[in-house]
Amino acid sequence: MDQHPQQFEQTVAEAQAQVGQPVLIPLDEQPTQISITMPTQAYFQSGIRDFVVNLTKNMTGFSQQWAFRFQAVVDELCNNAIEHGSAVGQNIKVAMISTKNKSLEVIVEDTGTGKEKISAQQMAALLQERKQMVTAQYLGFRGRGLPKIVGEWTDEIIFEDVPGGGIRVKVKKYLRKEEDQVLSAPKKDPTHLVLQ
Amino acid sequence: MTPVQITIEDVSGAPAGKVVKLIHIVGQLDESNVDEQAKSIYQVIETNPQGLSLVFDVTGLEYMNSKSIGYLTDWYSKVSAAGGKVVLASPRENILDILQVVGLTQLVNAYPSLDEAKAAVMQ
């Protein structure tokens, strides 16, 4: 049956109203995900760090300062997964998801076979406990990585139990240009030094 | 193991009763090497129980993780408890940034040049 053009347009308009307007995401705004599976040996972490710095500098829109910060964030998360979450001979999984000029997400997953079996809920509690413990005058040997390096340099931290054991840690940082500009400006805080 | 090189030398001209050691660190301190590398620093501290000050020349230090920051804090505690000082000379921006976020720049002073760092511990 032939349909009158006016009726056809009306039908299309009704359909669009029902399902919503199609949204086209430009190619350069689509998230880029890179996943790595790595043996539980600290030896491989230097390679991951180099990769994180280069990826962040070249593909995310974040500044060089943030590239080095993410390098440390990923290193600390991988180290926790290796040291506490996965036994020797196992693998950990690392994924980076970049939405250019918007956000960078890092996901690290262990196998739950390490020396300290712990749940996602316990990890979240541990993070809060360490945030209280690690002050500027803290002289302890361990405990800075998660609350200070990961906690201070990301906007979101989520711990999830992985079916079959293990923990998945998801951290996310949103790109805020004004934050970068503030960071690049000369610092007036007398407790730290500005290198020219 | 990630490459890192630590060399230790005496600094001449220290006041009587003081010992100043200059420690150069070049490379990356991470989980794969820091426990082994830390031994040489502890040896210096143990053999100089009083009047020791440490100047860390970190011009060539590219990366340090939270565990190596823990060691640095421990060295600071031991040396300062015995009346000495611990300072850093010419850290890179990323090193200073990570020390700042953990709060260590409030305990260990950093100087833009080796000469300034040495002068700070000679006083």
Interface residues (C-beta under 8 A of the other chain):
Chain A: Q41 A42 Y43 Q45 S46 R49 Q65 F68 R69 Q71 A72 D75 E76 N79 I82 E83 V134 T135 A136 Q137 Y138 L139 G140 F141 R142 R144 G145 K148 I149 E152 W153 T191 H192 L193 L195 Q196
Chain B: M1 T2 Q28 D30 E31 S32 Y63 N65 S66 K67 I69 G70 Y71 T73 D74 Y76 S77 S90 P91 R92 E93 N94 L96 D97 I98 L99 Q100 V101 V102 G103 T105 Q106 L107 A110 Y111 P112
